[in-house]
Amino acid sequence: MTVEHLSFSYPCGRKILEDVSFSAGTGECLAVLGNNGAGKSTLLKCFSRILRPQAGRVLVDGRDILTLPLEELARTSALMAQSAPLPRLTVYDTLLLGRKPHMKWGVSQRDRAVVADTLGQLELEPFAMRYPDQLSGGEQQKILLARALVQEPKLLLLDEPTSSLDLKNQYEVLGLVRRFCRERGITAVLVIHDLNLALRFCDRFLFLHGGRVFACGGVDVVNPENIRAVYGMDAAVERVRGVPVVVPAL
């Protein structure tokens, strides 16, 4: 995935994103970081064409997803929105609905096989015939992830996927995202506020500040200088059992 010179402003003239450029490789998870109002969620909405940028390109396998027909876009990218409402369907039918971009005249054996495999991979089989509102918040987040995965996207967009989850479910959901990306060659772009979760599960890190790219790269860009500049606070980055951890200054 390559983003080139992306800019977005609202009709009132308020500029949210300006000349945003970065890249992420196949199988990588990229964390989009920054303070509130930096343009993180707007970036994902531009990628999924909920919002139309005024300039720039978003290339996935060399094709600009901003110009693809909607059906083709749905086969190329999938959005796991923040706390998105789930339909009053069984978990199985909810996932089957995620196969719609691939369907021709009806549900195929391939569609059912992909749904069954995803239910198994995410350990959702016991809930297949239950309704989402009968499940916990963590289980509902896994359903949203599963619905995105059955689209078989090349680009997976996640807007604060752990915002309403307890510690165990945060690690479980992000662990699943990382595993699926690596196994299936998916590029994931995550908007996330927790720097420590990002450091544990992501490969690349994009700091947005004032609607622009402040820094982008590997784990080395998550450093005290960039944290101070972007968030306006002092912090150290230490290693605990080999894992980098951000420790805010008291």
Phi, psi and omega in degrees: 000134177226128177252129185236112168054046182281131177224141178217134174226147173284160182305332179290351180101356180289119184273126181255316179235139182221116173053050181275124178223135175190176179216159175214144185269167176299132180083000182264153171250123179249125178268129174263116188241158177153167181285171179300135179086007182284343179107015186295306181292327176299323179300313179295323179294328175291319179298322183268003176067021167293324173241149180255113177292152179278339182207156174109172178225152174233105186261127173237117186054037176083359181250137182280109183289347178285348181242001181288148168303149187302322180295321179288323176301318181292337176274345183261322183227154178223139182249125170258097185285160180289118176051045180290140177292141177260144182291161177279068178230161173296161178302319180299312181291329176298317178290322179297326176298328177294345178275357186307320180299340182261351185279147176254275182260350181175187181284127181260169175298325177298316178301313181293324180293318179296317179297314181298318180296318181292320175303318180292316182298323182265008178056042179255003183304320180296342183256006189304321183260011177262166179263146183304325182288357175266002186247165180286169179299321179294320179292324178294322177296323177294326177293317177299319178295316180298319180297323177291321184291326181292345173290348183053054184280161169268336180234122180248121182252126183231121182257103181048061187291348182246012190298329183246020186253150173284175188302314182298315182289329175301311181292322181294312182295314181291328175297320177295317179301312182297317181296315181295322179299315183289320183286326187251003179067037179265141170265125180249137174240115185247126165275122185211142181265333185277107183296326182289323174295319179299315181296327183283325191246350186251158182260325182229158189221128180242115175267120171260139179212118182063031178080003179241161173285118177271319178202149177209134179165203180280196187300337182296339180281347175271082185230165183304323182294313180292321178298318179296318182291321185276318186257349179070033179214155179270141178204153173254154174244110182247164175252127177240114184053039177085358183254127177292137183226133176275125180242105179298144177286139179278000000 
